[in-house]
């Protein structure tokens, strides 16, 4: 359906106009994919803090004629002139008329939140290649999107989107999804930018980003996004994360651990070690006999999995779903269900500042939101720049009581808004005076 609708937009000379914020590793590949593989979409503008980086994203995709600009009017004229544009001011893109959707691909939280808010205020659909932002502020940002009458969605191809598409499929064939999550090849909470530097350099990536993959922080944030989109919880802080030989063994492992409302979790080293999985449940004897005949096993838990995830290649599909069908791939249902909380990666001393995702000081674990609030847990997404007021031992939860928040941050204000909206009369410690 999506491909047919895009082909019609291309045939009629009315492509979806999309802009991109962030032209790093993900952004460059997204730009290349849209320009070279998705007729029916037109990447009208790229914003990056470095103009040369935005230009390079276009040139890598084969576009050599671009116009650098710094105002809404100039960008609107470029769109009318059918000229591609670059800018170092993302707010220009947010305020420009004629852009249908914006892909936010910076991986930042404070900056990303400001961009998303402004875009939503201007009636733009928002597609996130930014699971970090979604895990931290997704429920409140989705509320802003609903008020504006636009779509807010994380992307196809990233693990939450892959799992969510399978969940929808499993429901459509009459099974009840009970477990969903990631297939993880490596999981070591104590990896640091130093241990990951060589790998990062070999793949032209930032060491902190690669560290966030290895230490489970990105995994935790991805599964927080999935939990908030499904209502699924975790059975325990950090999840089980069993080391299995193959994904098919997961149905046996989880059979006696199920939660009534469903759960998110992950597998380590289970072949094919990439992608996402969903366990669907059914005790229907007729369905069971048919599923057994089709080699799906004996039940009552049945394993479904996708052995790959291709986020930069698939995110154009998310744009099309949002604009053409007002269908979000994966978005919060309402109040947050889970949170990604900061845990000390080593013994931390009073006076130290936390260095955020993929750093030397903390890793993230998924916790149920009600438990997180009870323990005043510090969300990993707001941890960067927080100054410790007390000693925190290795593997100990970092709480709001342990830190002094930086002043004037949008992320803290939005967390408080989220708290006020969904859990009134429960202020976030230390946030009100910031």
N, C-alpha and C positions, 0 to 999 in steps of 0.2 A: 504494500500500500504506500509506504513512504517513497520508495523508488519511483512508483508510477506518478505520485503527486509532484515530486521534484521534476520529473521529466516534463510534466505538463507546465510547470512554472518556467522551465527553460524554453519550451516550445513557444510559449506565448510572450516571451521576452520580459518576464516579470519575476526574476530570481529573488529569493529571500536575501535581504541585505543584512549581513552579519559583520560585527566588528570584534576585534580580539584585543584583550588587555593582557600584556605579558608575552614577550617574544623570546623567552629562554628555551630550554630543551623541548619542553612540551609545546610551547607556543609555535616554535619553528615547524615542528612536525604537523601540528594542526593546520597551520597556514598552507603547508605543502599539500596536505590531503584535500582541503577544501578547493584549492585552486586547480589541482590536477585530477581529482577523482570525483568531484561532486558538482556536476552541472545542475543548475537549479538553485545553487547557493553562490553568492558573490561576496567575497571578503573585501569590503569597501575600505576598511581602515584598520591599522594596527597601532596600538599605543604601547610604548615602552619608555622607561625613564631615560634610555639612551637611544637617540634617533637612529644611530648607525645600526644598532641591533634590530630595530624594526625594519629598516631598509634591507638588512641581510635576510630576514625571514621572507620578504617578498622576492629578493633576487634568487635565493635558493630554490624557490618555487617557479622561477622562470620569468618573473615580472621585474623588468628593469626600469620602467617609467613610473615613478611615484612622485607625489607632491607632499613636501613637508609643510605643515601648517600648525597654527596655534590658536585657532578660534573656531567657534561653532559655525559661523557664517562661511568661513573658508572651507570647512569640511562639507557643508551642505552644497556649496558650489562645486566642489570636487566630485561629489556624488552625481550632481546634475551633468557634469562634464564627462562622466564615466571614467574618471581617473582614480587610481588607487592612492591612498593617503597614509601618511605616517605622522605621528605626533608624540611628544613627550609628556602630554597632559591628558591623562585618562578621562578626566572630567569633561573635556571637549567632546569625546565620543559619547559619553553618557547624555549630554545635553543636545546632541545633534538630531534634528528631525530626519526621518526617512530611514533610520536604522531599526530593523525589526528585533534583533537579538544581539546580546553581548556575551561573549565567552570570556570568563574571568579565569586566567591561567597563571596567576603570579605565585600561588602557593603561600601568600602572605595572609595575615589575619587582620591587623590594624588597617593597612592600606586597602586590602581587599574588601573589608567591610565598608569603608567609605565609598569605594567605587560602586559596590552593589547597591548600597542605599540610594546613591544619587541616580543610578540607572533605573531603579524601581520607581523612584519619584517621577521620573520622566517617561514612565510607561514602557520600558524596555523589558522583554523577556530576558531572564538571566540563566545562563548555562554555566555550571561550575566545573572547571578542571582544577578544583581547589577543595579537596576533601578536608583539609585542615580547617578552613573557614566554616564549612558546613557542619563539621563535628562540634565546633565551638559555639556557633551562633545560628545554626540552621533553623531551629524552631521560631526564633523571633524574626529572622529575615524572611522566612516563608509567610509569616503574618503580614509583614509589609507588602509582600508580593500579592497576597490575597486582597489586601485593601486597595492595591493599585489595579487589580484585575488582570494581572499578568502571571506567567508561568515562572516558577523558580525550580530548578532541577539540577541535580548532579548528573554525571554523564553516563551514557552507554559506554561499554568497553572497560571502564574501571570496575573493580570487583563488586562494589555495592550495586552498580547498574547491572552487571552480569547476573548476580544473585537475584536481584529484584525481577528481572525478566524471566528467570527460571521459576521464581515463586509464582508469578502470574500464570505461567504455563502449567505448573503443577496444580494450581487451583482450578484451572480451566478443564483439566481432565478428571476432576473429581477427587483429588487427593488433598489432604490437609498438610501444608508445609509446617514442619515442626522444628527443624534445625536448618540454619543457613549460615554460610560463611566462606572463608578463604582457604585456598590450598597454598600453603606456605613452604618454601624450600629451605629457608634459613631463619632461625629465631634465636637471638642471643641478646638479652636485655643490656648487656654491659659493653656492647660495641660502642666505639667513639669515632669522631672524625679522624683520629690518628690511625686507628685500625683499618678504617675504610678508605683512607686517602688514595692508596695506590689503585684500588678498583675504580674509585670515582674518576681519577685522572685518566685511566685507560678508556673510560666510556664518556669522557667530556662532561661529567656531571659534578655538582657540588658535593663535597664530602659530607656536609651536614644532611643533605637530602638522602644520600645513600645510607648514612647512619640511621636515619629515621625509618628506612625500610628494614634494616637488619635488626634494630633493637626493639622492634614491635610497635613503635609509636605510630607509624603510618597504618599498620594493621589495626591497631586499636581505634584510630580515628575512622577508618573505613567501616569497621563493624559498628561503631557508634552511629554513623550515618545510616547504615542498614537497620539498626535497631529502632532508630527514631522514625524510619519510614514504614516499619512493619508492626511496631508494638512489641517486638520480641525483646526479651531481657537476657541477662547472663546468669548462669547457674551459680557462679562465684566470681569474685573480682579477678580479672585477668583471664577468665574462661578456662576450659580444660586444656585445649590445645594438644590433643594426644599425638604421639609419634606413631604413625601406622605405615604399613607397607603400601597399601593401596586405598584409594578413596572408598572402594566398596566395603571395606572393613568398618567404615564409620557407622553404618546402620546398626551393627552389633554393639559397638562401643556405646552409642548414645541411647540404646533402647530402654535402659533402666534409669536414665538420667533426664528424661524429658520434662519440660515445664509446660503447664497447661496452655499458656498463651504463646508458646514458641520461644526459641532461644537462638542467639548468635554464638558462634564458636569458630574454631579453625583447626586445621590439621597440619602437622609438621612432617615434611618428607614423604607424605603419602602420594604415590604416583597417581596422576601425572605431575604433581608438585607445582602446578600453575593453574590459575583460574579460580573458579568458585564452585561450591556444591550446595545442594539442597536435599534434605531428607523429607520425603512426603509420606504421610501415614494413611492407611486404610485397612479396615477390618471387614470390608465388604467381601463376602466369599466369592461372588461372581467375578468381581474385579480382580480379586486375588488369583483366581484360577487363570484368568486371561493374562495378567502380568507375569505369572510364572511361565506360561506358555511362550511369552515374548522375551523370556530370559532376563526378567527384572528381579528375580529372586523370590523368596518365600514370604517376604513381608513380616510384620505389618509395616515396617519402615522400608522405603524404596529409595535408592540412591540415584540422584540426577546430578550431572556435573558438566561443566564446560571447561575443557583443558587448555584454555588460553584466555588472555584478556588483552585487548588492543585499544586502549583508551584514546590515543591520539588519532587513530584511524576511524573510530566509531563515533566520536563526539559530533560530527556533522549530522548524524542520524538524530541525535538529541535535539539539535537546533530545529530540524525539520519537524519532529514530533511536537515540539513546543509551539512553533509558529503555525503549522498547518492543522494540527489536531488538538491543540491545547492539552497535550498529554505529557506529564512529567515522567521521566524515566524513574527517578527515585527522589522523593522529597519528604520532609517530615509530615507526619499525620496530624500533629498538634503539639501537645506538651512534650518536652524531652523525656525519653524513656531511659536512655543511658548517657553516660558522660565519659570522656577520656580524661583521667585524672593523673596528676604528676606524682611520680614516685622517685625517690633519691637513687641515682645510679651508683653513688659512692657516699661515704660519710661527708656531709656538708656542714660547713661552719657558719656561725652567725657572722653577718657582714658580707658574705658572698652574694653575688648576683646570679640568678638562674639564667642559663644561656639558651633556653628554648628547645624547639624540636631538633632532634638529631645532634644534640650537643654533648657536653661532657658531664652535665649535672643531673639530668633526669631522663627517665623513659616514661611512657604512658601505658596505663592499663585501663580496660573498660570496666566501669562499675555501673550498677543500676542507679538511676538518678536519685531516687529517694534515699538510698544509702549514702550517696555522695553528698547530698544536702545535709544529712544528719551529722556526717563527720567533717563538714566544712572543707571538703576536699578542694584543692586548687586545680582548676582545669588546666590541662597541659597547654591548651591554646592561648591562655593568658599568662603563662608562666614566665615568658621571656622578659628580662629586665626587672623582675621582682627581686627585692633585696631581703635576704633572710634575717629575721630577728632572733632566731634561736637555732641551735644545732639540730640537724635532722640526720638520723642514722641511715646507712645504706639499706635500701629496700623498704624504707618507711614512707608512708603517705605524707606528702607535703600538703599542709592545710593553709587556709587563709590566715589563721592565727599565727602561722610561722613566718609570714612575709609582710613586707611593706610594698604596696602596689605603686607603680609609677603614676604620676599625676596626669590627669587630663586625657586618659585614653578612651577612645570610642568603644573599644571592645568591652571595657568594664561597664560603661554606661549601658551597652546593649545587653550584657549579661544581667544587669539589674532590671532592665525592662522585661527581659524574658522571665526573670523571677517574679516580678510584680504581676505580670500577665497570667502566668500559669500557677504560681504558688504565692499569692498575696500574703502580706504581713510576715514574710520571711526574708528580710533584707540580707544581702550578701555582706559578711563581715569585712569591714575596711574599705568597701567600695563606695559607700554613700558620700564620703567626704573627698573623693578623688575627682 
